[in-house]
Amino acid sequence: MPSLDRRRFLWGTTAVGTAALLAGCTSNESANTAPNAVAGGSGQNTQPGKQVTIGFSAPAADHGWMAAMTKNAKAQADEFSDVTFKATEGTNDVNQQIGQVETLINDKVDVLVVLPFDGKALTEVGRQAMDAGIPVINLDRVFDTPLAYRLWIGGDNYRMGVNAGEYIASQLKAKNITNPIIGEVAGIDSLPLTQERSKGFSDALAKAGFAVGPRVSASFTSESGEQQTANLLQSAPKLDALWNHDDDQGIGVMAAIDSAGRKEFVMVGGAGSRNMMDLIKADSGVVKATVLYSPSMASSAIALARLLGQTKGIGDMAEHDIPASITTYSAVVTKENVDQYLDVGFDS
Amino acid sequence: MTEARVLDPKSAAPQEPPQQRRNLDLRLTGLLGVLVVLCVVGYATRPDSFLTEANISTMLRLAAAIGVVSVGMTFVIISGGIDLSVGSIVALSGVWMTTVATQSYGPVVMVLCALLVGLGCGLVNGVLISYGKIVPFIATLAMYASAKGLAERLSGRRTQVVTETGFSTFFRGDILGVPVLIWMLAAVFAVGWVLLNRTTFGRRTFAVGGNAEAARLAGIDVRRHTALVYGIAGLCCGIAALMVVARTTSGASTNGMFYELDAIAAVVIGGTLLSGGRGSLIGTLIGVLIFTVVGNIFTQNNLDTDIQNIAKGVIIIAAVLLQRTTARRRGTRAT
């Protein structure tokens, strides 16, 4: 059947043509221009010392904060001439991450920095590394037992909620609002980190005699943030304050606020993206602050891993050794101090 | 009583037996009943805000993207297929149109990219299924995985913010006081309805889904038709991607997550047979609205969102059971 052959040919050329046309329409050129956060550091510890090989394993860089963690770690390692940095491909499959950490152990790296996708699931392999004599720095999501790490460094989810709550309470008190409606856009509710953030938030509000009003949970994506916030704004015709747990989902949250044309309330973000810091600085909309959960902790982890490898302590501390645990502080970034924090703002 | 099988592509109108029509109408009435009951519940719990113009507009805008995807899915399922790749196609189309270079060419190029990527993916699905003889489940599963992978690669797994203000201004705006997104949903639905119920193409879709071999014997080019049906579904995904990008002001590889399941759920509770050959776009639209209203009621009353998913499941089962019992009471079989 000649007509069928011709049709086949047409289909084929259409497909090829479409593909070619589409290929012309895009590029994966990156727009990232913001600086990577690098630990400040001064004094004698910055002098080159013994060569240290640092192994690094983290989940997939699938949103801004996680991408910044990996980027910061690499940027920090590049700062040191005495550090060899071995990073594995980020993965959200715990089974694969265990395999990657095992590979790094087999490679006999001097120090391991592990940000587990799931702290519980990676605990055993952390122990395995420690048993093999490799000190492990557990970044952010905590292992089940201190036997699996030499040092834990991470953020303070509860404090993040507390600081957001206290900032909102102080703002409302300053305006003499007695019975405020305070909304909350949480992240994934099943995660302990979300529960801690929410607990800190409601505890701090309770101290001021306030309570959380409408609350929704999104899933850290801008699409979920937009959907949940659009509904929340409808349910509350008037809001006095709103806390959004995560600046990555904040892009969607802001889009929803924008579409609804709402500006009667004070909004506080979470984590500290560059985007939110720019909005705080501009001070032209509802965003007045964000509480940090800064990916600069990844830079610190690498700096500390180097010191661990060189058996040095932290300058300005009387201890001979690096401490066993370090919790970063969730500073409240406002218009007044935003310039000081722009360097740790990450691209969402 | 057997299912409606329209075999004559030249007939002027769908030749459903009267009893069959009545069954469909009954099912739609039942569904509409469910929607009305939900609205009553919404109004009873939040009389101050539920039925306000602003809330209705919010609900319709929330329903817009999934509604458009469901229109395409209805065509696919009526033709006897299934499309598991719609969510990934939404993600890929959205990411493609928001990656940096695309945006620098302006809003028209962005829109064309989204539509062409969607259509292209859909046609690839269709060609694999009809000419490659790969079952729809497998072909679209492959597209689900590869489109998602490509979207992740293009975006670097990062949220790509829209910098092109012309795009945002238009798609986030209103025309005659009604949001552009709602116009788009209405337009896609209207075009889909006419195509399905008033054209030869629509009758052929029913025929192919009812009995592909009989349709072939009746002179329908079943393969070409099937490819086009998946192309329509893909094009709908491209349109939905425009809507999601407009709403969130960004494109991300996580967009459209679970749209395939939401769309299939809406199509099924809308009374379309998963085995093909029978269905209705109005039912699908009501199905989408039912889920949207449920979500809105939960948020309006500050209820736990986990329970919302359980409620969704209960509604799917209840709607299907209800359709079956109403039909049975009339002494007919509805599957």
Interface residues (C-beta under 8 A of the other chain):
Chain A: R7 R8 W11 T14 A15 T18 A19 L21 L22 C25 T26 S27 N28 E29 S30 A31 A60 A61 D62 H63 G64 A67 D189 G213 P214 R215 V216 S217 T221 S222 E223 G225 E226 Q227 Q228 A230 N231 L232 L233 Q234 S235 P237 D248 I251 G252 M254 A255 A256 D258 S259 A260 N275 D347 S348
Chain B: R46 D48 S49 A54 N55 T58 R61 L62 W96 T99 V100 A101 T102 Y105 V109 L112 C113 L116 V117 L119 G120 L123 V124 V127 Y131 E152 R153 L154 S155 G156 R157 R158 T159 V161 R172 R224 A227 V244 R247 T248 T249 S250 A252 S253 T254 N255 G256 M257 G295 N296 T299 Q300 N301 N302 T305 D306
